[in-house]
Amino acid sequence: MLKTLLYICVNIFGVIAFVWKFVIRCKLNMKGTMRYLAGIAGQSGYGSKSTADQVTQDCSSLHPNLTAIVTGATSGIGAETARVLAKRGVRVVIPARNLRKAAQVKENIQKEHPKAEIIVLEIDLSSFASIKKFCSEFLSLDIPLNILINNAGKFSQKLEFSEDKFEMTFATNYLGHFLLTELLLEKLIETARQTGVQGRIVNVSSVIHTWVKKDNFSFNSMLQPKHYNATRAYAQSKLANIMHTKELAKQMKAIDANVTINAVHPGIVKTGIIRDHKGIITDSMFFIASKLLKTTSQGASTTCYVALSSKTEGVTGKYFVDCNESRCSMLANDDSEAHKLWKQTRALVYKRLRVQLRP
Ligand SMILES: NC(=O)c1ccc[n+]([C@@H]2O[C@H](COP(=O)([O-])OP(=O)(O)OC[C@H]3O[C@@H](n4cnc5c(N)ncnc54)[C@H](OP(=O)(O)O)[C@@H]3O)[C@@H](O)[C@H]2O)c1
């Protein structure tokens, strides 16, 4: 009895300490917190409580026949993003490692919107070979590509390595999406050139990127960490997503390509991302923080807003939270670090795959 009581007390203390640490580290000020809790709209006219349906309601100016690829659409925020895009008439390609789950998502969307066009193709974002195969299958369909949403995410609790021998969280969240984007970029640029409709890339990141310090951001140790810390690895991968966004936005501007790229933090949503972290601590944390959580539809709103809204036309290299442009960490804004990361990643991909990448 005493032992159980002690166990519960230790856990409650742990949860309070974690939530407190989260609040402090994310630098949530009072005004920002109140704005978040009340769902007060920002400049865009939307806020934390806006849903993906609401932010895409005015799609009268939306170009017909858009095609989007949404990674990680077999569950959580990605499935909702795919549903809302399809509802707005966008043809949605779902790359998935679990084809059964993807078929179920497709069926659910088509039950609600019988005319929705959904294409399911296989991909494992932690494998370079699988990404390459997906891209050649997609490109052989010879359909346009207007929107790429890099949403899939992994938060590996223990140290695991991908098929290519890289740490699994970094491999899935960052390296996989980097390669996918590189292999599809020409298609996005070409579609935008032919149709006159701006191409858009959305990288789904997280506010947790602010936790990473410069000392903890070394490429080789992210690939093969000696001392693994799950939260740190996840935060590093999400920081890398923003740096990728910033660097690629500069490159697209330099070649005058009509393609924008932005990063988003979806908000905190109880989804499958914490499936490896089940237990009393995680459950109690979500219970205590339940007032701060978003619904899945609120979680998908920022992605859908950045991907479809006419208000984000021409906006590139930015970071969005609750459907409004927001500030990311100093490190995420460091152009030279972003360029260094891009060069290192590109060299690694080339060495491993020997694929022809952009100059
Ligand atoms: N939920 C939050 O509170 C939160 C907060 C900040 C940022 N985010 C970000 O939001 C994004 C969506 O996450 P979520 O919360 O919706 O999580 P989720 O429900 O776990 O969805 C993750 C998706 O990624 C897919 N995925 C994982 N590894 C993959 C791989 N190797 N190859 C292909 N697909 C893979 C999963 O596919 P399977 O179905 O096959 O597993 C699933 O569809 C992630 O980038 C996450 O980092 C989430």
PDBQT file of the ligand as one rigid body, heavy atoms in Angstrom, charges set to zero:
ROOT
HETATM    1  N1  LIG A 401       0.800  15.182 -32.051  1.00  0.00    +0.000 N 
HETATM    2  C1  LIG A 401       1.468  16.230 -31.601  1.00  0.00    +0.000 C 
HETATM    3  O1  LIG A 401       1.246  16.686 -30.470  1.00  0.00    +0.000 OA
HETATM    4  C2  LIG A 401       2.506  16.879 -32.458  1.00  0.00    +0.000 A 
HETATM    5  C3  LIG A 401       3.130  18.055 -31.980  1.00  0.00    +0.000 A 
HETATM    6  C4  LIG A 401       4.084  18.663 -32.768  1.00  0.00    +0.000 A 
HETATM    7  C5  LIG A 401       4.401  18.139 -34.010  1.00  0.00    +0.000 A 
HETATM    8  N2  LIG A 401       3.784  16.998 -34.432  1.00  0.00    +0.000 N 
HETATM    9  C6  LIG A 401       4.154  16.465 -35.757  1.00  0.00    +0.000 C 
HETATM   10  O2  LIG A 401       2.983  16.232 -36.516  1.00  0.00    +0.000 OA
HETATM   11  C7  LIG A 401       3.240  15.217 -37.497  1.00  0.00    +0.000 C 
HETATM   12  C8  LIG A 401       2.112  14.208 -37.510  1.00  0.00    +0.000 C 
HETATM   13  O3  LIG A 401       2.174  13.471 -36.306  1.00  0.00    +0.000 OA
HETATM   14  P1  LIG A 401       0.891  12.890 -35.576  1.00  0.00    +0.000 P 
HETATM   15  O4  LIG A 401       0.833  13.545 -34.251  1.00  0.00    +0.000 OA
HETATM   16  O5  LIG A 401      -0.298  12.931 -36.446  1.00  0.00    +0.000 OA
HETATM   17  O6  LIG A 401       1.389  11.395 -35.323  1.00  0.00    +0.000 OA
HETATM   18  P2  LIG A 401       0.848   9.954 -35.798  1.00  0.00    +0.000 P 
HETATM   19  O7  LIG A 401      -0.610   9.844 -35.571  1.00  0.00    +0.000 OA
HETATM   20  O8  LIG A 401       1.750   8.976 -35.141  1.00  0.00    +0.000 OA
HETATM   21  O9  LIG A 401       1.141   9.960 -37.349  1.00  0.00    +0.000 OA
HETATM   22  C9  LIG A 401       2.423   9.750 -37.826  1.00  0.00    +0.000 C 
HETATM   23  C10 LIG A 401       2.319   9.294 -39.242  1.00  0.00    +0.000 C 
HETATM   24  O10 LIG A 401       3.656   9.119 -39.761  1.00  0.00    +0.000 OA
HETATM   25  C11 LIG A 401       3.717   7.852 -40.376  1.00  0.00    +0.000 C 
HETATM   26  N3  LIG A 401       5.068   7.297 -40.353  1.00  0.00    +0.000 N 
HETATM   27  C12 LIG A 401       5.882   7.119 -39.286  1.00  0.00    +0.000 A 
HETATM   28  N4  LIG A 401       7.022   6.523 -39.676  1.00  0.00    +0.000 NA
HETATM   29  C13 LIG A 401       6.925   6.319 -41.012  1.00  0.00    +0.000 A 
HETATM   30  C14 LIG A 401       7.759   5.731 -41.983  1.00  0.00    +0.000 A 
HETATM   31  N5  LIG A 401       8.960   5.209 -41.666  1.00  0.00    +0.000 N 
HETATM   32  N6  LIG A 401       7.345   5.691 -43.266  1.00  0.00    +0.000 NA
HETATM   33  C15 LIG A 401       6.137   6.194 -43.612  1.00  0.00    +0.000 A 
HETATM   34  N7  LIG A 401       5.291   6.761 -42.738  1.00  0.00    +0.000 NA
HETATM   35  C16 LIG A 401       5.680   6.812 -41.453  1.00  0.00    +0.000 A 
HETATM   36  C17 LIG A 401       2.770   6.988 -39.579  1.00  0.00    +0.000 C 
HETATM   37  O11 LIG A 401       2.475   5.827 -40.319  1.00  0.00    +0.000 OA
HETATM   38  P3  LIG A 401       1.981   4.448 -39.624  1.00  0.00    +0.000 P 
HETATM   39  O12 LIG A 401       0.499   4.567 -39.581  1.00  0.00    +0.000 OA
HETATM   40  O13 LIG A 401       2.471   3.387 -40.560  1.00  0.00    +0.000 OA
HETATM   41  O14 LIG A 401       2.613   4.384 -38.274  1.00  0.00    +0.000 OA
HETATM   42  C18 LIG A 401       1.605   7.943 -39.399  1.00  0.00    +0.000 C 
HETATM   43  O15 LIG A 401       0.813   7.991 -40.548  1.00  0.00    +0.000 OA
HETATM   44  C19 LIG A 401       4.595  14.625 -37.141  1.00  0.00    +0.000 C 
HETATM   45  O16 LIG A 401       5.579  15.166 -37.990  1.00  0.00    +0.000 OA
HETATM   46  C20 LIG A 401       4.826  15.100 -35.717  1.00  0.00    +0.000 C 
HETATM   47  O17 LIG A 401       6.209  15.209 -35.416  1.00  0.00    +0.000 OA
HETATM   48  C21 LIG A 401       2.839  16.360 -33.688  1.00  0.00    +0.000 A 
ENDROOT
TORSDOF 0
